[in-house]
Amino acid sequence: MALETGLYTIKNGEKLVGRALAEDLSLLPKRIILTESERTSIWAIQKSDKENEYLLISFGSPTTHIENHVFALLINQEQATKWTIKAVPQHGENAYVISASEGKGWVAPKELNEQIEYRVLIVGPSLPPRYPPNEVFQITKLEAE
């Protein structure tokens, strides 16, 4: 199921994905982490002209991968990654894999406050394909109040 432009939460299992509650005041890219903070885990998702391609925006800052991790860009936002978000209904409701290119995508760490990794995704040789739990994210649209 394709996502529409709007506000969402992103989770890996029961853990929220977002930015740290306390960040340094520099303009350096900010880490995207597993967090407990609902305040820092609201995402604006913008649909692109291409099918299943999106900008993922955390607190007004689009995201990208730098080396092997995911960051929010405060400056140089034109370098943001257009992410491919693919539904994987075999993993449950609102289940998605977030990837970019060369078979690489988001991989959740084990612990809270650790950064989302960007690395080669593992796909099980089955139909439909199966992914490890740390590669599957639950993306849920926030209801308008």
Secondary structure, DSSP 8 states (H G I E B T S, - for coil): ----SEEEEEEETTEEEEE-SS--SSSS-EEEEEES-STT-EEEEEE-SSTTEEEEEETTEEEEEETTEEEE-SS-GGG---EEEEE-GGG-TTEEEEE-STTEEEE--SSTT-B-EEEE---BSSSS-B--GGG-EEEEE----
